[in-house]
């Protein structure tokens, strides 16, 4: 009985670890480790539940070519 209980607990731990890994992979790019769109949307949903949230995105093409003029 104790052996089967210990084996079951080991299986539960292994399953829990695998579940955490699957959840991480679903929210991150495996190669870079950077959070993906799914993670971002979950975070935004959580933030909006707490208080109103805004987001500003800038898409800058040819960034190195931008010159800052100072007067």
PDB file of N, H, CA, C and O in Angstrom:
ATOM      1  N   UNK A   1       0.823  -1.192   0.000  1.00  0.00           N
ATOM      2  CA  UNK A   1       0.000   0.000   0.000  1.00  0.00           C
ATOM      3  C   UNK A   1       0.871   1.261   0.000  1.00  0.00           C
ATOM      4  O   UNK A   1       0.595   2.209  -0.735  1.00  0.00           O
ATOM      5  N   UNK A   2       1.922   1.267   0.828  1.00  0.00           N
ATOM      6  H   UNK A   2       2.146   0.496   1.425  1.00  0.00           H
ATOM      7  CA  UNK A   2       2.807   2.428   0.903  1.00  0.00           C
ATOM      8  C   UNK A   2       3.565   2.626  -0.403  1.00  0.00           C
ATOM      9  O   UNK A   2       3.787   3.757  -0.834  1.00  0.00           O
ATOM     10  N   UNK A   3       3.964   1.514  -1.034  1.00  0.00           N
ATOM     11  H   UNK A   3       3.783   0.595  -0.684  1.00  0.00           H
ATOM     12  CA  UNK A   3       4.689   1.610  -2.302  1.00  0.00           C
ATOM     13  C   UNK A   3       3.799   2.213  -3.388  1.00  0.00           C
ATOM     14  O   UNK A   3       4.236   3.070  -4.157  1.00  0.00           O
ATOM     15  N   UNK A   4       2.562   1.762  -3.443  1.00  0.00           N
ATOM     16  H   UNK A   4       2.207   1.066  -2.819  1.00  0.00           H
ATOM     17  CA  UNK A   4       1.660   2.294  -4.463  1.00  0.00           C
ATOM     18  C   UNK A   4       1.320   3.764  -4.179  1.00  0.00           C
ATOM     19  O   UNK A   4       1.151   4.552  -5.109  1.00  0.00           O
ATOM     20  N   UNK A   5       1.223   4.128  -2.908  1.00  0.00           N
ATOM     21  H   UNK A   5       1.360   3.488  -2.152  1.00  0.00           H
ATOM     22  CA  UNK A   5       0.973   5.520  -2.533  1.00  0.00           C
ATOM     23  C   UNK A   5       2.159   6.397  -2.929  1.00  0.00           C
ATOM     24  O   UNK A   5       1.968   7.492  -3.459  1.00  0.00           O
ATOM     25  N   UNK A   6       3.362   5.933  -2.679  1.00  0.00           N
ATOM     26  H   UNK A   6       3.517   5.044  -2.248  1.00  0.00           H
ATOM     27  CA  UNK A   6       4.562   6.677  -3.050  1.00  0.00           C
ATOM     28  C   UNK A   6       4.674   6.794  -4.567  1.00  0.00           C
ATOM     29  O   UNK A   6       5.039   7.849  -5.087  1.00  0.00           O
ATOM     30  N   UNK A   7       4.359   5.715  -5.271  1.00  0.00           N
ATOM     31  H   UNK A   7       4.063   4.858  -4.849  1.00  0.00           H
ATOM     32  CA  UNK A   7       4.409   5.739  -6.735  1.00  0.00           C
ATOM     33  C   UNK A   7       3.377   6.714  -7.287  1.00  0.00           C
ATOM     34  O   UNK A   7       3.654   7.441  -8.241  1.00  0.00           O
ATOM     35  N   UNK A   8       2.203   6.732  -6.696  1.00  0.00           N
ATOM     36  H   UNK A   8       1.979   6.142  -5.920  1.00  0.00           H
ATOM     37  CA  UNK A   8       1.152   7.650  -7.124  1.00  0.00           C
ATOM     38  C   UNK A   8       1.564   9.099  -6.883  1.00  0.00           C
ATOM     39  O   UNK A   8       1.322   9.960  -7.729  1.00  0.00           O
ATOM     40  N   UNK A   9       2.175   9.373  -5.748  1.00  0.00           N
ATOM     41  H   UNK A   9       2.371   8.674  -5.060  1.00  0.00           H
ATOM     42  CA  UNK A   9       2.642  10.730  -5.457  1.00  0.00           C
ATOM     43  C   UNK A   9       3.723  11.161  -6.451  1.00  0.00           C
ATOM     44  O   UNK A   9       3.752  12.319  -6.865  1.00  0.00           O
ATOM     45  N   UNK A  10       4.609  10.242  -6.836  1.00  0.00           N
ATOM     46  H   UNK A  10       4.586   9.301  -6.500  1.00  0.00           H
ATOM     47  CA  UNK A  10       5.640  10.549  -7.833  1.00  0.00           C
ATOM     48  C   UNK A  10       4.997  10.873  -9.178  1.00  0.00           C
ATOM     49  O   UNK A  10       5.415  11.809  -9.859  1.00  0.00           O
ATOM     50  N   UNK A  11       3.989  10.106  -9.559  1.00  0.00           N
ATOM     51  H   UNK A  11       3.649   9.346  -9.006  1.00  0.00           H
ATOM     52  CA  UNK A  11       3.272  10.359 -10.818  1.00  0.00           C
ATOM     53  C   UNK A  11       2.578  11.715 -10.781  1.00  0.00           C
ATOM     54  O   UNK A  11       2.571  12.437 -11.778  1.00  0.00           O
ATOM     55  N   UNK A  12       2.005  12.057  -9.656  1.00  0.00           N
ATOM     56  H   UNK A  12       2.011  11.470  -8.846  1.00  0.00           H
ATOM     57  CA  UNK A  12       1.334  13.362  -9.512  1.00  0.00           C
ATOM     58  C   UNK A  12       2.348  14.490  -9.657  1.00  0.00           C
ATOM     59  O   UNK A  12       2.075  15.481 -10.335  1.00  0.00           O
ATOM     60  N   UNK A  13       3.511  14.354  -9.032  1.00  0.00           N
ATOM     61  H   UNK A  13       3.733  13.550  -8.482  1.00  0.00           H
ATOM     62  CA  UNK A  13       4.561  15.374  -9.143  1.00  0.00           C
ATOM     63  C   UNK A  13       5.034  15.509 -10.581  1.00  0.00           C
ATOM     64  O   UNK A  13       5.216  16.620 -11.079  1.00  0.00           O
ATOM     65  N   UNK A  14       5.235  14.362 -11.257  1.00  0.00           N
ATOM     66  H   UNK A  14       5.087  13.459 -10.852  1.00  0.00           H
ATOM     67  CA  UNK A  14       5.688  14.382 -12.641  1.00  0.00           C
ATOM     68  C   UNK A  14       4.635  15.038 -13.539  1.00  0.00           C
ATOM     69  O   UNK A  14       4.965  15.842 -14.410  1.00  0.00           O
ATOM     70  N   UNK A  15       3.381  14.689 -13.319  1.00  0.00           N
ATOM     71  H   UNK A  15       3.113  14.035 -12.611  1.00  0.00           H
ATOM     72  CA  UNK A  15       2.292  15.268 -14.092  1.00  0.00           C
ATOM     73  C   UNK A  15       2.205  16.781 -13.871  1.00  0.00           C
ATOM     74  O   UNK A  15       2.011  17.542 -14.819  1.00  0.00           O
ATOM     75  N   UNK A  16       2.349  17.204 -12.630  1.00  0.00           N
ATOM     76  H   UNK A  16       2.507  16.586 -11.860  1.00  0.00           H
ATOM     77  CA  UNK A  16       2.296  18.626 -12.298  1.00  0.00           C
ATOM     78  C   UNK A  16       3.430  19.394 -12.986  1.00  0.00           C
ATOM     79  O   UNK A  16       3.221  20.481 -13.524  1.00  0.00           O
ATOM     80  N   UNK A  17       4.628  18.811 -12.961  1.00  0.00           N
ATOM     81  H   UNK A  17       4.798  17.928 -12.524  1.00  0.00           H
ATOM     82  CA  UNK A  17       5.775  19.448 -13.609  1.00  0.00           C
ATOM     83  C   UNK A  17       5.564  19.557 -15.113  1.00  0.00           C
ATOM     84  O   UNK A  17       5.853  20.598 -15.705  1.00  0.00           O
ATOM     85  N   UNK A  18       5.063  18.492 -15.738  1.00  0.00           N
ATOM     86  H   UNK A  18       4.829  17.647 -15.257  1.00  0.00           H
ATOM     87  CA  UNK A  18       4.792  18.518 -17.171  1.00  0.00           C
ATOM     88  C   UNK A  18       3.702  19.531 -17.515  1.00  0.00           C
ATOM     89  O   UNK A  18       3.786  20.210 -18.539  1.00  0.00           O
ATOM     90  N   UNK A  19       2.689  19.634 -16.672  1.00  0.00           N
ATOM     91  H   UNK A  19       2.620  19.083 -15.840  1.00  0.00           H
ATOM     92  CA  UNK A  19       1.611  20.600 -16.898  1.00  0.00           C
ATOM     93  C   UNK A  19       2.152  22.030 -16.847  1.00  0.00           C
ATOM     94  O   UNK A  19       1.773  22.865 -17.669  1.00  0.00           O
ATOM     95  N   UNK A  20       3.028  22.313 -15.895  1.00  0.00           N
ATOM     96  H   UNK A  20       3.336  21.634 -15.228  1.00  0.00           H
ATOM     97  CA  UNK A  20       3.640  23.641 -15.803  1.00  0.00           C
ATOM     98  C   UNK A  20       4.478  23.938 -17.045  1.00  0.00           C
ATOM     99  O   UNK A  20       4.460  25.060 -17.551  1.00  0.00           O
ATOM    100  N   UNK A  21       5.205  22.947 -17.534  1.00  0.00           N
ATOM    101  H   UNK A  21       5.219  22.036 -17.123  1.00  0.00           H
ATOM    102  CA  UNK A  21       6.015  23.133 -18.737  1.00  0.00           C
ATOM    103  C   UNK A  21       5.138  23.403 -19.956  1.00  0.00           C
ATOM    104  O   UNK A  21       5.464  24.260 -20.777  1.00  0.00           O
ATOM    105  N   UNK A  22       4.029  22.679 -20.076  1.00  0.00           N
ATOM    106  H   UNK A  22       3.765  21.983 -19.409  1.00  0.00           H
ATOM    107  CA  UNK A  22       3.111  22.896 -21.190  1.00  0.00           C
ATOM    108  C   UNK A  22       2.518  24.303 -21.132  1.00  0.00           C
ATOM    109  O   UNK A  22       2.414  24.980 -22.155  1.00  0.00           O
ATOM    110  N   UNK A  23       2.134  24.733 -19.950  1.00  0.00           N
ATOM    111  H   UNK A  23       2.218  24.183 -19.119  1.00  0.00           H
ATOM    112  CA  UNK A  23       1.578  26.085 -19.794  1.00  0.00           C
ATOM    113  C   UNK A  23       2.613  27.143 -20.150  1.00  0.00           C
ATOM    114  O   UNK A  23       2.276  28.144 -20.782  1.00  0.00           O
ATOM    115  N   UNK A  24       3.866  26.942 -19.755  1.00  0.00           N
ATOM    116  H   UNK A  24       4.140  26.129 -19.242  1.00  0.00           H
ATOM    117  CA  UNK A  24       4.921  27.904 -20.091  1.00  0.00           C
ATOM    118  C   UNK A  24       5.119  27.941 -21.605  1.00  0.00           C
ATOM    119  O   UNK A  24       5.222  29.019 -22.191  1.00  0.00           O
ATOM    120  N   UNK A  25       5.173  26.768 -22.242  1.00  0.00           N
ATOM    121  H   UNK A  25       5.089  25.892 -21.766  1.00  0.00           H
ATOM    122  CA  UNK A  25       5.375  26.708 -23.688  1.00  0.00           C
ATOM    123  C   UNK A  25       4.217  27.352 -24.450  1.00  0.00           C
ATOM    124  O   UNK A  25       4.419  27.904 -25.532  1.00  0.00           O
ATOM    125  N   UNK A  26       3.019  27.285 -23.900  1.00  0.00           N
ATOM    126  H   UNK A  26       2.855  26.837 -23.021  1.00  0.00           H
ATOM    127  CA  UNK A  26       1.861  27.895 -24.559  1.00  0.00           C
ATOM    128  C   UNK A  26       1.924  29.414 -24.522  1.00  0.00           C
ATOM    129  O   UNK A  26       1.268  30.077 -25.326  1.00  0.00           O
ATOM    130  N   UNK A  27       2.703  29.976 -23.602  1.00  0.00           N
ATOM    131  H   UNK A  27       3.235  29.438 -22.949  1.00  0.00           H
ATOM    132  CA  UNK A  27       2.751  31.426 -23.424  1.00  0.00           C
ATOM    133  C   UNK A  27       4.094  32.057 -23.810  1.00  0.00           C
ATOM    134  O   UNK A  27       4.255  33.272 -23.702  1.00  0.00           O
ATOM    135  N   UNK A  28       5.044  31.256 -24.252  1.00  0.00           N
ATOM    136  H   UNK A  28       4.913  30.268 -24.340  1.00  0.00           H
ATOM    137  CA  UNK A  28       6.378  31.763 -24.570  1.00  0.00           C
ATOM    138  C   UNK A  28       6.910  31.135 -25.855  1.00  0.00           C
ATOM    139  O   UNK A  28       6.529  30.026 -26.229  1.00  0.00           O
ATOM    140  N   UNK A  29       7.788  31.861 -26.511  1.00  0.00           N
ATOM    141  H   UNK A  29       8.097  32.762 -26.207  1.00  0.00           H
ATOM    142  CA  UNK A  29       8.492  31.316 -27.664  1.00  0.00           C
ATOM    143  C   UNK A  29       9.571  30.373 -27.144  1.00  0.00           C
ATOM    144  O   UNK A  29      10.383  30.754 -26.301  1.00  0.00           O
ATOM    145  N   UNK A  30       9.577  29.158 -27.643  1.00  0.00           N
ATOM    146  H   UNK A  30       8.918  28.848 -28.328  1.00  0.00           H
ATOM    147  CA  UNK A  30      10.512  28.156 -27.121  1.00  0.00           C
ATOM    148  C   UNK A  30      11.966  28.514 -27.415  1.00  0.00           C
ATOM    149  O   UNK A  30      12.848  28.251 -26.598  1.00  0.00           O
ATOM    150  N   UNK A  31      12.214  29.106 -28.567  1.00  0.00           N
ATOM    151  H   UNK A  31      11.497  29.319 -29.231  1.00  0.00           H
ATOM    152  CA  UNK A  31      13.582  29.431 -28.962  1.00  0.00           C
ATOM    153  C   UNK A  31      14.150  30.605 -28.164  1.00  0.00           C
ATOM    154  O   UNK A  31      15.269  30.531 -27.656  1.00  0.00           O
ATOM    155  N   UNK A  32      13.377  31.686 -28.055  1.00  0.00           N
ATOM    156  H   UNK A  32      12.468  31.746 -28.468  1.00  0.00           H
ATOM    157  CA  UNK A  32      13.884  32.897 -27.397  1.00  0.00           C
ATOM    158  C   UNK A  32      13.485  33.009 -25.934  1.00  0.00           C
ATOM    159  O   UNK A  32      14.147  33.701 -25.161  1.00  0.00           O
ATOM    160  N   UNK A  33      12.403  32.330 -25.548  1.00  0.00           N
ATOM    161  H   UNK A  33      11.865  31.768 -26.177  1.00  0.00           H
ATOM    162  CA  UNK A  33      11.909  32.445 -24.178  1.00  0.00           C
ATOM    163  C   UNK A  33      11.092  33.703 -23.947  1.00  0.00           C
ATOM    164  O   UNK A  33      10.709  33.994 -22.814  1.00  0.00           O
ATOM    165  N   UNK A  34      10.822  34.450 -25.007  1.00  0.00           N
ATOM    166  H   UNK A  34      11.133  34.213 -25.927  1.00  0.00           H
ATOM    167  CA  UNK A  34      10.069  35.701 -24.896  1.00  0.00           C
ATOM    168  C   UNK A  34       8.581  35.378 -24.851  1.00  0.00           C
ATOM    169  O   UNK A  34       8.101  34.497 -25.564  1.00  0.00           O
ATOM    170  N   UNK A  35       7.863  36.103 -24.006  1.00  0.00           N
ATOM    171  H   UNK A  35       8.254  36.818 -23.426  1.00  0.00           H
ATOM    172  CA  UNK A  35       6.420  35.913 -23.888  1.00  0.00           C
ATOM    173  C   UNK A  35       5.743  36.210 -25.223  1.00  0.00           C
ATOM    174  O   UNK A  35       6.175  37.090 -25.967  1.00  0.00           O
ATOM    175  N   UNK A  36       4.678  35.467 -25.516  1.00  0.00           N
ATOM    176  H   UNK A  36       4.327  34.752 -24.912  1.00  0.00           H
ATOM    177  CA  UNK A  36       3.985  35.638 -26.782  1.00  0.00           C
ATOM    178  C   UNK A  36       2.673  36.395 -26.615  1.00  0.00           C
ATOM    179  O   UNK A  36       2.380  36.923 -25.542  1.00  0.00           O
ATOM    180  N   UNK A  37       1.888  36.441 -27.686  1.00  0.00           N
ATOM    181  H   UNK A  37       2.126  36.013 -28.558  1.00  0.00           H
ATOM    182  CA  UNK A  37       0.628  37.179 -27.709  1.00  0.00           C
ATOM    183  C   UNK A  37      -0.359  36.636 -26.664  1.00  0.00           C
ATOM    184  O   UNK A  37      -1.048  37.414 -26.006  1.00  0.00           O
ATOM    185  N   UNK A  38      -0.428  35.337 -26.512  1.00  0.00           N
ATOM    186  H   UNK A  38       0.132  34.704 -27.047  1.00  0.00           H
ATOM    187  CA  UNK A  38      -1.349  34.738 -25.540  1.00  0.00           C
ATOM    188  C   UNK A  38      -1.050  35.254 -24.124  1.00  0.00           C
ATOM    189  O   UNK A  38      -1.962  35.626 -23.385  1.00  0.00           O
ATOM    190  N   UNK A  39       0.231  35.269 -23.759  1.00  0.00           N
ATOM    191  H   UNK A  39       0.972  34.967 -24.359  1.00  0.00           H
ATOM    192  CA  UNK A  39       0.629  35.767 -22.443  1.00  0.00           C
ATOM    193  C   UNK A  39       0.260  37.243 -22.288  1.00  0.00           C
ATOM    194  O   UNK A  39      -0.268  37.666 -21.260  1.00  0.00           O
ATOM    195  N   UNK A  40       0.555  38.018 -23.344  1.00  0.00           N
ATOM    196  H   UNK A  40       0.984  37.675 -24.180  1.00  0.00           H
ATOM    197  CA  UNK A  40       0.242  39.441 -23.311  1.00  0.00           C
ATOM    198  C   UNK A  40      -1.255  39.666 -23.098  1.00  0.00           C
ATOM    199  O   UNK A  40      -1.648  40.474 -22.257  1.00  0.00           O
ATOM    200  N   UNK A  41      -2.089  38.954 -23.856  1.00  0.00           N
ATOM    201  H   UNK A  41      -1.770  38.297 -24.539  1.00  0.00           H
ATOM    202  CA  UNK A  41      -3.539  39.138 -23.734  1.00  0.00           C
ATOM    203  C   UNK A  41      -4.042  38.725 -22.348  1.00  0.00           C
ATOM    204  O   UNK A  41      -4.943  39.362 -21.802  1.00  0.00           O
ATOM    205  N   UNK A  42      -3.476  37.682 -21.787  1.00  0.00           N
ATOM    206  H   UNK A  42      -2.744  37.164 -22.230  1.00  0.00           H
ATOM    207  CA  UNK A  42      -3.866  37.279 -20.429  1.00  0.00           C
ATOM    208  C   UNK A  42      -3.498  38.358 -19.418  1.00  0.00           C
ATOM    209  O   UNK A  42      -4.277  38.656 -18.513  1.00  0.00           O
ATOM    210  N   UNK A  43      -2.313  38.944 -19.570  1.00  0.00           N
ATOM    211  H   UNK A  43      -1.680  38.702 -20.306  1.00  0.00           H
ATOM    212  CA  UNK A  43      -1.886  40.002 -18.657  1.00  0.00           C
ATOM    213  C   UNK A  43      -2.762  41.242 -18.795  1.00  0.00           C
ATOM    214  O   UNK A  43      -3.105  41.879 -17.799  1.00  0.00           O
ATOM    215  N   UNK A  44      -3.125  41.586 -20.037  1.00  0.00           N
ATOM    216  H   UNK A  44      -2.846  41.069 -20.846  1.00  0.00           H
ATOM    217  CA  UNK A  44      -3.991  42.743 -20.268  1.00  0.00           C
ATOM    218  C   UNK A  44      -5.377  42.514 -19.667  1.00  0.00           C
ATOM    219  O   UNK A  44      -5.959  43.426 -19.081  1.00  0.00           O
ATOM    220  N   UNK A  45      -5.898  41.314 -19.809  1.00  0.00           N
ATOM    221  H   UNK A  45      -5.425  40.573 -20.285  1.00  0.00           H
ATOM    222  CA  UNK A  45      -7.207  40.989 -19.248  1.00  0.00           C
ATOM    223  C   UNK A  45      -7.187  41.130 -17.727  1.00  0.00           C
ATOM    224  O   UNK A  45      -8.122  41.669 -17.134  1.00  0.00           O
ATOM    225  N   UNK A  46      -6.129  40.649 -17.109  1.00  0.00           N
ATOM    226  H   UNK A  46      -5.369  40.212 -17.591  1.00  0.00           H
ATOM    227  CA  UNK A  46      -5.986  40.774 -15.654  1.00  0.00           C
ATOM    228  C   UNK A  46      -5.883  42.237 -15.242  1.00  0.00           C
ATOM    229  O   UNK A  46      -6.516  42.660 -14.275  1.00  0.00           O
ATOM    230  N   UNK A  47      -5.087  43.008 -15.974  1.00  0.00           N
ATOM    231  H   UNK A  47      -4.572  42.665 -16.760  1.00  0.00           H
ATOM    232  CA  UNK A  47      -4.901  44.428 -15.648  1.00  0.00           C
ATOM    233  C   UNK A  47      -6.205  45.205 -15.817  1.00  0.00           C
ATOM    234  O   UNK A  47      -6.512  46.077 -15.004  1.00  0.00           O
ATOM    235  N   UNK A  48      -6.972  44.899 -16.859  1.00  0.00           N
ATOM    236  H   UNK A  48      -6.723  44.190 -17.519  1.00  0.00           H
ATOM    237  CA  UNK A  48      -8.228  45.603 -17.097  1.00  0.00           C
ATOM    238  C   UNK A  48      -9.263  45.283 -16.031  1.00  0.00           C
ATOM    239  O   UNK A  48     -10.139  46.103 -15.758  1.00  0.00           O
ATOM    240  N   UNK A  49      -9.178  44.119 -15.432  1.00  0.00           N
ATOM    241  H   UNK A  49      -8.466  43.453 -15.655  1.00  0.00           H
ATOM    242  CA  UNK A  49     -10.102  43.766 -14.359  1.00  0.00           C
ATOM    243  C   UNK A  49      -9.836  44.613 -13.122  1.00  0.00           C
ATOM    244  O   UNK A  49     -10.737  44.838 -12.315  1.00  0.00           O
ATOM    245  N   UNK A  50      -8.604  45.081 -12.973  1.00  0.00           N
ATOM    246  H   UNK A  50      -7.872  44.898 -13.630  1.00  0.00           H
ATOM    247  CA  UNK A  50      -8.230  45.887 -11.804  1.00  0.00           C
ATOM    248  C   UNK A  50      -8.527  47.360 -12.036  1.00  0.00           C
ATOM    249  O   UNK A  50      -9.076  48.036 -11.165  1.00  0.00           O
ATOM    250  N   UNK A  51      -8.154  47.862 -13.234  1.00  0.00           N
ATOM    251  H   UNK A  51      -7.708  47.313 -13.941  1.00  0.00           H
ATOM    252  CA  UNK A  51      -8.359  49.286 -13.549  1.00  0.00           C
ATOM    253  C   UNK A  51      -8.338  49.455 -15.071  1.00  0.00           C
ATOM    254  O   UNK A  51      -7.835  48.587 -15.785  1.00  0.00           O
ATOM    255  N   UNK A  52      -8.881  50.567 -15.566  1.00  0.00           N
ATOM    256  H   UNK A  52      -9.289  51.272 -14.986  1.00  0.00           H
ATOM    257  CA  UNK A  52      -8.842  50.793 -17.018  1.00  0.00           C
ATOM    258  C   UNK A  52      -7.395  50.828 -17.512  1.00  0.00           C
ATOM    259  O   UNK A  52      -6.508  51.360 -16.844  1.00  0.00           O
ATOM    260  N   UNK A  53      -7.179  50.260 -18.677  1.00  0.00           N
ATOM    261  H   UNK A  53      -7.899  49.829 -19.220  1.00  0.00           H
ATOM    262  CA  UNK A  53      -5.824  50.123 -19.197  1.00  0.00           C
ATOM    263  C   UNK A  53      -5.777  50.604 -20.642  1.00  0.00           C
ATOM    264  O   UNK A  53      -6.705  50.374 -21.418  1.00  0.00           O
ATOM    265  N   UNK A  54      -4.689  51.272 -20.990  1.00  0.00           N
ATOM    266  H   UNK A  54      -3.935  51.459 -20.361  1.00  0.00           H
ATOM    267  CA  UNK A  54      -4.470  51.705 -22.369  1.00  0.00           C
ATOM    268  C   UNK A  54      -3.130  51.175 -22.838  1.00  0.00           C
ATOM    269  O   UNK A  54      -2.247  50.860 -22.040  1.00  0.00           O
ATOM    270  N   UNK A  55      -3.002  51.087 -24.139  1.00  0.00           N
ATOM    271  H   UNK A  55      -3.719  51.344 -24.787  1.00  0.00           H
ATOM    272  CA  UNK A  55      -1.768  50.603 -24.730  1.00  0.00           C
ATOM    273  C   UNK A  55      -1.454  51.450 -25.951  1.00  0.00           C
ATOM    274  O   UNK A  55      -2.326  51.718 -26.778  1.00  0.00           O
ATOM    275  N   UNK A  56      -0.205  51.867 -26.055  1.00  0.00           N
ATOM    276  H   UNK A  56       0.503  51.650 -25.384  1.00  0.00           H
ATOM    277  CA  UNK A  56       0.240  52.631 -27.213  1.00  0.00           C
ATOM    278  C   UNK A  56       1.376  51.847 -27.867  1.00  0.00           C
ATOM    279  O   UNK A  56       2.353  51.483 -27.211  1.00  0.00           O
ATOM    280  N   UNK A  57       1.235  51.594 -29.162  1.00  0.00           N
ATOM    281  H   UNK A  57       0.442  51.890 -29.695  1.00  0.00           H
ATOM    282  CA  UNK A  57       2.264  50.882 -29.916  1.00  0.00           C
ATOM    283  C   UNK A  57       2.803  51.798 -31.002  1.00  0.00           C
ATOM    284  O   UNK A  57       2.042  52.500 -31.667  1.00  0.00           O
ATOM    285  N   UNK A  58       4.105  51.787 -31.177  1.00  0.00           N
ATOM    286  H   UNK A  58       4.723  51.216 -30.636  1.00  0.00           H
ATOM    287  CA  UNK A  58       4.751  52.525 -32.250  1.00  0.00           C
ATOM    288  C   UNK A  58       5.472  51.521 -33.132  1.00  0.00           C
ATOM    289  O   UNK A  58       6.298  50.742 -32.656  1.00  0.00           O
ATOM    290  N   UNK A  59       5.162  51.544 -34.393  1.00  0.00           N
ATOM    291  H   UNK A  59       4.491  52.176 -34.780  1.00  0.00           H
ATOM    292  CA  UNK A  59       5.838  50.687 -35.361  1.00  0.00           C
ATOM    293  C   UNK A  59       6.777  51.588 -36.147  1.00  0.00           C
ATOM    294  O   UNK A  59       6.340  52.348 -37.011  1.00  0.00           O
ATOM    295  N   UNK A  60       8.051  51.502 -35.850  1.00  0.00           N
ATOM    296  H   UNK A  60       8.406  50.884 -35.149  1.00  0.00           H
ATOM    297  CA  UNK A  60       9.032  52.389 -36.471  1.00  0.00           C
ATOM    298  C   UNK A  60       9.808  51.598 -37.515  1.00  0.00           C
ATOM    299  O   UNK A  60      10.574  50.692 -37.186  1.00  0.00           O
ATOM    300  N   UNK A  61       9.601  51.953 -38.766  1.00  0.00           N
ATOM    301  H   UNK A  61       8.979  52.689 -39.033  1.00  0.00           H
ATOM    302  CA  UNK A  61      10.348  51.323 -39.847  1.00  0.00           C
ATOM    303  C   UNK A  61      11.666  52.050 -40.034  1.00  0.00           C
ATOM    304  O   UNK A  61      11.738  53.264 -39.845  1.00  0.00           O
ATOM    305  N   UNK A  62      12.695  51.330 -40.399  1.00  0.00           N
ATOM    306  H   UNK A  62      12.637  50.343 -40.553  1.00  0.00           H
ATOM    307  CA  UNK A  62      14.009  51.902 -40.675  1.00  0.00           C
ATOM    308  C   UNK A  62      14.523  52.712 -39.475  1.00  0.00           C
ATOM    309  O   UNK A  62      14.995  53.838 -39.633  1.00  0.00           O
ATOM    310  N   UNK A  63      14.427  52.139 -38.308  1.00  0.00           N
ATOM    311  H   UNK A  63      14.044  51.225 -38.180  1.00  0.00           H
ATOM    312  CA  UNK A  63      14.790  52.856 -37.083  1.00  0.00           C
ATOM    313  C   UNK A  63      16.194  53.476 -37.128  1.00  0.00           C
ATOM    314  O   UNK A  63      16.339  54.624 -36.708  1.00  0.00           O
ATOM    315  N   UNK A  64      17.216  52.796 -37.604  1.00  0.00           N
ATOM    316  H   UNK A  64      17.098  51.864 -37.945  1.00  0.00           H
ATOM    317  CA  UNK A  64      18.554  53.412 -37.605  1.00  0.00           C
ATOM    318  C   UNK A  64      18.647  54.663 -38.477  1.00  0.00           C
ATOM    319  O   UNK A  64      19.544  55.483 -38.280  1.00  0.00           O
ATOM    320  N   UNK A  65      17.732  54.823 -39.439  1.00  0.00           N
ATOM    321  H   UNK A  65      17.004  54.157 -39.599  1.00  0.00           H
ATOM    322  CA  UNK A  65      17.787  55.972 -40.332  1.00  0.00           C
ATOM    323  C   UNK A  65      17.159  57.228 -39.722  1.00  0.00           C
ATOM    324  O   UNK A  65      17.288  58.314 -40.287  1.00  0.00           O
ATOM    325  N   UNK A  66      16.492  57.097 -38.596  1.00  0.00           N
ATOM    326  H   UNK A  66      16.387  56.215 -38.137  1.00  0.00           H
ATOM    327  CA  UNK A  66      15.844  58.258 -37.985  1.00  0.00           C
ATOM    328  C   UNK A  66      16.914  59.171 -37.386  1.00  0.00           C
ATOM    329  O   UNK A  66      17.803  58.722 -36.662  1.00  0.00           O
ATOM    330  N   UNK A  67      16.809  60.456 -37.704  1.00  0.00           N
ATOM    331  H   UNK A  67      16.087  60.821 -38.292  1.00  0.00           H
ATOM    332  CA  UNK A  67      17.746  61.437 -37.174  1.00  0.00           C
ATOM    333  C   UNK A  67      16.999  62.384 -36.253  1.00  0.00           C
ATOM    334  O   UNK A  67      15.885  62.811 -36.555  1.00  0.00           O
ATOM    335  N   UNK A  68      17.609  62.703 -35.151  1.00  0.00           N
ATOM    336  H   UNK A  68      18.514  62.357 -34.906  1.00  0.00           H
ATOM    337  CA  UNK A  68      17.015  63.648 -34.220  1.00  0.00           C
ATOM    338  C   UNK A  68      17.657  65.007 -34.449  1.00  0.00           C
ATOM    339  O   UNK A  68      18.873  65.163 -34.347  1.00  0.00           O
ATOM    340  N   UNK A  69      16.818  65.986 -34.759  1.00  0.00           N
ATOM    341  H   UNK A  69      15.829  65.859 -34.842  1.00  0.00           H
ATOM    342  CA  UNK A  69      17.318  67.342 -35.016  1.00  0.00           C
ATOM    343  C   UNK A  69      17.170  68.161 -33.745  1.00  0.00           C
ATOM    344  O   UNK A  69      16.099  68.214 -33.141  1.00  0.00           O
ATOM    345  N   UNK A  70      18.236  68.780 -33.361  1.00  0.00           N
ATOM    346  H   UNK A  70      19.106  68.736 -33.851  1.00  0.00           H
ATOM    347  CA  UNK A  70      18.204  69.638 -32.159  1.00  0.00           C
ATOM    348  C   UNK A  70      18.402  71.080 -32.605  1.00  0.00           C
ATOM    349  O   UNK A  70      19.241  71.386 -33.451  1.00  0.00           O
ATOM    350  N   UNK A  71      17.626  71.923 -32.025  1.00  0.00           N
ATOM    351  H   UNK A  71      16.944  71.674 -31.337  1.00  0.00           H
ATOM    352  CA  UNK A  71      17.720  73.343 -32.382  1.00  0.00           C
ATOM    353  C   UNK A  71      18.432  74.091 -31.280  1.00  0.00           C
ATOM    354  O   UNK A  71      18.619  75.303 -31.377  1.00  0.00           O
TER     355      UNK A  71
END
